[in-house]
Amino acid sequence: MFKSIISGIILLAGLALTSSITASAETRVTYKSAKSTSSYYQMAVQIAENMKAGSGGNIIVTVEESQGSVQNVMEAAVRTNNYVFTTPPVLVKLAQAGKAMFKGKSNPKFNNIRALFPIPSLTMHFVMSADSGVSKFSDLEGKTILLGKGSFGAKEGAKYLKLFGLGGKVKLANVELNNAVPAIKNRQIDGFVTAGSYPAPNVIEAAAGIGVTLISLSDAQVKKSKRTRLIIPAGTYPGIDTDTVTTSLPVIAYTISNMNNETAYQLTKTYWNQIASMGKAFPWWNGVSGKMLTNIYGKIHAGALRYYNEAGINVPSANR
């Protein structure tokens, strides 16, 4: 009887120890993303699912909705430990300099922001119906274009029209971007401008429903835009069998320096190990590569840097 009791106590102690070890092995991370209706929130959910799968349940990511990248960066000054957030790198630069939307809101803790890995870029798409006859920007004169309102794509599209000499020469449709596909199918517009990771669902729908072309930018136009050059590969969209040169706004997953090195290492390693499987299910991940580290502004976290060194992925000296 006494031996049975002792055995039971030992068994319970062993189970408690095992449970303690399991709990301590589990790393919890908060991932601040974007509005729940955006593609970037969907990406965050995909990252969370693949982090859990790729780590055998050791990395648990909780996705938080955000009102935008500025909020994400601002919270980096008050969050601690395992806080990951997404933002275009230019906002980190502005925050650290206390400029633009961060004027009067500077904080020395912005200097503790560290990069982990790139995610799909915001990619400019200038989408035209196949029968519009438009193949370059100069062909847009007299055409009816939908830019949408308030979004990055709308602002960027309006900027490009002015930059390339089309200000006042293009008819702008007063329609929301979510009506772009039915509008182009019904010949109410000749084309629309949208920004998002490729392949963009609305462009796929338009290409399948009516047939579209994408305007390709010249190298001079890309340089004038002061954005990052990006190529949408041939075959990304139905009926478009040539590469499209366009521009993009890179987006990076950042954290803060007090995330421990092992956590940053495991996050980065698991992310890259899962990229291929994510790309099979969600094609926008197929455009992500180690070459996109050149888009990072600021320092890469020491734990993430350890992974890149092990994997033989080139890291610019400015980011080390």
C-alpha positions, 0 to 999 in steps of 0.5 A: 500500500505504502509503495503504491502511494509513493509510486503515485506521488512519483508519477504525479511529480513526473507529470507536473515536471513534464507539464512545466517543461512543456509550458516553459518551451511554449513561446507566446508572441503578439503580432500587431497587423492591420485592419481585420478586413485587409489582406495583411490581416489574412497574412498575419493569421496565416503566419500564426497558423504556420508558426504553430505548425512549423514549431510543433506548437512551441510558438503561439502567435496571437494576432491583434488588429490594428488601425494602421502601421503608424499605430504599430510603430507607436506601440513599439515604444510601450510594448515589451518582449515578444511584440512583433508588428508590420510596417513599411520601413520608411515609417521606422525611419520617420519615427526615429527621426521624429518627422512627418506623422511622428513630429512631436511624438519622438521617443528614444525607444524607437531606436530599439526597433529591430527587423525580423523578416520581409512579408509581401510588399504593397504592389502597384497595379495599373489594371486596364481592360484588354480592349481599352488599347492601353499599354503604357501611361501615355495611352491613359489620356482621355480614359476613365480610371478608378483610383478609389479613395483614401487608400495607399493605392489611390494616393499613389495612383494620383501621384503617378498621373501627375508625375507622368504628365497626365494630371487633368487628362484622365477622367477619374471615376467617383466610385469606391475601389470595391466596385472596380471589378463590376465597373470594368466588366460593365464598361463603366471604366477603362481601368482601375488602380489597386495596391496589394500583394500579388496576386491581388484577388480583384485583379484575378477576378477582372482578368478572368471575367473580361481580360485585362492588361497591366501597365508596365513602367519604364526604368525612368518612371520607376526612378521618378516615383522614388519607390522600390522596383518590383516585377510581377512575373508573367503568368501571375494573372490569366492572359498576361504572359509577360513580366510587368515592371511596377513599383512597391512599398516594402513591408517588414515584420519588426520587433524590439531589441528586448525580445530574447535572441532565441525567440527571434531566431526561432521566429525567423527560422520557422517563418522561412522554413514555412514560406514554401508551404504557405506559398502553395496555399496562398500564392502571395507568399511566393514573391517573398525572398531573401533578396528583400532584406535589402528593403529593410531600414534599421538593424536586424535583431541579433537572433534573426541575424544568427539565422541569416548567417546560418542560412547563408542569406546575404544581409546588407552591412547597414542592417547588421 
